[in-house]
Amino acid sequence: MNTPVGQAQTTVDCVNCDVDRAIDAWKGPHALVLGVSGPQGAGKSYLTEHLINYLHQTRPQLKCIGLLLDDFYLTHAEQLAVSENARRSGNALLMGRGLPGTHDVELALRTVLQLRGGSGPVSVPVYDKSAFSGEGDRLKTWKSVCSPVDVVVFEGWMNGFRPIDETLFPALYFSAGPSIFVHKMHHLLAINTDLAAYEQLWAMFDRFLFLHTDDYRNIYRWRQQQEAALIAQSRAGMTPEQVTCFVDRYMVMYALYYERLCRKGAAPKGCNFCIDIDDERRVVGHHYF
C-alpha cells in the first residue's frame, strides 16, 4: 500500500528514517548491506551521500562504508577487449562502459563479502571516469578499509535488475515499443545473459531502497538539468544532443527491466522500500513490500 506524504518530506528524510529502523532492528551475523538504486538523474547519488553523512553524524560508533557499482567497471584494457568484440558483432550496447557485461562482478562480490564479514584490511577499487579522454580506467591506488564494518551502502543505477526468462524475452521485446527496435534482439539477449551474473550481488542486499518514477523518460530531462549545472560550475560538459545520445544507450534497460524491479524489488520480502517521486523529484508516496 502506498503511503502519501507531505511535500515537505524529502527523499533524504524518507531514507534516513527507514535506515534508522533497519539498523535498530538488525540482528544479522554480519554487516547490514543496503542496496540503493534509482533512475539516472533522480538523485540517488545525492541521497547516498547524505545517508552516509547522516550515519556518521548520528551513529559515530558504527563503521559505515559506501560502495559504487561504477567503481567495479572493468579496467580500460578489459573494456577495450569487450568493445572490440562488440564492434565485430555490431552490438553498440557494449561499445563502452555502463551496461551489464562491463563490470567485474566477481571483484564486487568478493569486496562486499570481505567488508560485511571479514577481518583486517580490505582493498576497495576506485574508478576514474576521466581517464583515457573519458573512456575511464580503474585507478592503481585503491582505498583501504578495515573490516568488519557495520553498514555497507551499495549504490548503482541498475541495482536489482534481474534477467528475463529467455522464453519470455521475444514477447517483451516486441511489446516494449519502437524505441527498443534500434537494437537487435540477439544483442539484447547477450546483455540479458550477462545480467544473470549480478544476481549473486543483489542477493547480498539485506535491505533495498529505490526511487520510483511513473515515467522513466524523465531521465532525459533530469540528465539535461544535471549537465547544465555541471557546465555552470566548470564550463565543461555535454551538449543537449550529446546528453540525449548518452541516455539513449541506457533506455533499453529501463524499458525491459525497470518496472519489473519496481514490482519485485531486490531484497527479502518486507525489506524493499520504494520512494515514489514526481517529475520534479518531489516525494509523493512510499511503501514497503
Residue pairs with C-beta under 8 A, 6 or more apart in sequence:
1 287
2 276
2 285
2 286
2 287
3 285
3 286
3 287
4 284
4 285
5 14
5 283
5 284
5 285
5 286
7 282
7 283
9 283
10 283
11 43
11 47
11 211
11 275
11 277
11 281
11 283
12 46
12 47
12 50
12 51
12 54
13 283
14 273
14 275
14 283
14 286
15 47
15 50
15 51
15 209
15 273
15 275
16 50
16 51
16 54
18 207
18 209
18 273
19 34
19 51
19 54
19 55
19 207
19 209
20 58
22 32
22 34
22 206
22 207
22 271
23 32
23 59
23 62
23 151
26 32
26 206
28 206
29 117
30 116
30 117
30 148
31 115
31 116
31 117
31 148
31 149
31 150
31 151
31 152
32 150
32 151
32 152
32 206
32 207
33 112
33 116
33 152
33 154
33 204
33 205
33 206
33 207
34 151
34 152
34 153
34 154
34 205
34 206
34 207
34 208
34 209
35 154
35 156
35 159
35 160
35 202
35 205
35 207
35 208
35 209
35 210
35 266
35 267
36 44
36 47
36 48
36 51
36 153
36 154
36 155
36 156
36 159
36 208
36 209
36 210
37 44
37 155
37 156
37 157
37 158
37 159
37 160
37 208
37 209
37 210
37 211
37 261
37 266
38 44
38 47
38 157
38 210
38 211
38 212
39 157
39 211
39 213
39 216
39 218
39 219
39 222
39 254
39 258
40 157
40 219
40 222
40 223
40 247
40 250
41 218
41 219
41 221
41 222
41 223
41 225
41 226
42 211
42 213
42 218
42 219
42 222
42 277
42 281
43 211
43 277
43 281
44 155
44 157
44 210
44 211
45 155
47 211
48 66
48 153
48 155
49 66
51 153
52 64
52 66
52 153
55 62
55 64
55 151
56 64
62 150
62 151
63 146
63 148
63 149
63 150
63 151
64 149
64 150
64 151
64 152
64 153
65 115
65 124
65 145
65 149
65 151
65 152
65 153
66 152
66 153
66 154
66 155
67 108
67 111
67 112
67 115
67 124
67 152
67 153
67 154
67 155
68 127
68 154
68 155
68 156
69 103
69 108
69 154
69 155
69 156
69 157
69 158
69 159
70 127
70 129
70 156
71 124
71 125
71 126
71 127
71 138
72 103
72 104
72 105
72 107
72 108
72 111
72 125
72 127
73 79
73 97
73 102
73 103
73 104
73 127
73 136
73 138
74 82
74 97
74 102
74 103
74 104
74 138
75 137
75 138
76 131
76 132
76 135
76 136
76 137
76 138
78 104
79 96
79 97
79 102
79 135
79 136
82 94
82 101
82 102
83 94
83 95
83 96
85 94
86 92
86 93
86 94
86 95
87 95
89 187
89 190
90 184
90 187
91 184
91 187
91 190
92 183
92 187
92 249
93 99
93 183
93 187
93 188
93 191
93 249
93 252
94 101
94 102
94 190
94 191
96 102
96 135
96 249
97 135
97 136
98 249
98 250
99 158
99 191
99 194
99 249
99 250
99 253
100 158
100 161
100 191
100 192
100 194
100 195
100 197
100 198
101 190
101 191
101 194
103 198
105 197
105 198
105 200
105 201
107 125
108 201
109 200
109 201
109 204
111 122
111 123
111 124
111 125
112 152
112 154
112 201
112 204
113 204
114 122
114 147
115 122
115 124
115 145
115 147
115 148
115 149
115 152
116 147
116 148
116 149
116 152
116 204
117 147
117 148
118 147
118 148
119 147
119 148
120 146
120 147
121 144
121 145
121 146
121 147
122 144
122 145
122 146
122 147
123 142
123 143
123 144
124 142
124 143
124 144
124 145
125 138
125 139
125 142
125 143
126 138
126 139
126 141
126 142
126 143
127 136
127 137
127 138
127 139
128 136
128 137
128 138
128 139
129 136
130 136
131 137
154 205
157 250
158 198
158 253
158 257
159 202
159 205
159 208
159 210
159 266
160 202
160 205
160 208
160 210
160 261
160 265
160 266
161 195
161 198
161 253
161 257
161 258
161 260
161 261
162 195
162 199
162 202
162 257
162 260
162 261
162 264
162 266
163 192
163 193
163 195
163 196
163 199
164 172
164 192
164 256
164 257
164 260
166 189
166 192
169 185
169 188
169 189
169 192
170 185
172 256
173 180
173 185
173 188
173 256
176 255
176 256
177 255
179 251
179 252
179 255
180 188
180 252
180 255
180 256
183 252
188 252
188 256
191 253
192 256
195 257
202 266
205 266
205 267
205 271
206 267
206 268
206 271
207 267
207 271
207 272
207 273
208 265
208 266
208 267
208 271
208 272
208 273
209 273
209 275
210 261
210 262
210 265
210 266
210 272
210 273
210 274
210 275
211 275
211 277
212 262
212 274
212 275
212 276
212 277
213 276
213 277
213 278
213 279
214 276
215 279
216 251
216 254
216 255
216 258
217 251
218 279
219 247
219 250
219 251
219 254
220 243
220 244
220 247
221 279
222 281
223 243
223 246
223 247
224 240
224 243
227 237
227 238
227 240
227 243
228 237
230 236
230 237
231 237
238 246
262 274
265 271
265 272
265 274
265 289
266 272
269 289
270 288
270 289
271 288
272 288
272 289
273 286
273 287
273 288
274 286
274 287
274 288
274 289
275 283
275 285
275 286
276 283
276 284
276 285
276 286
276 287
277 283
277 284
278 284
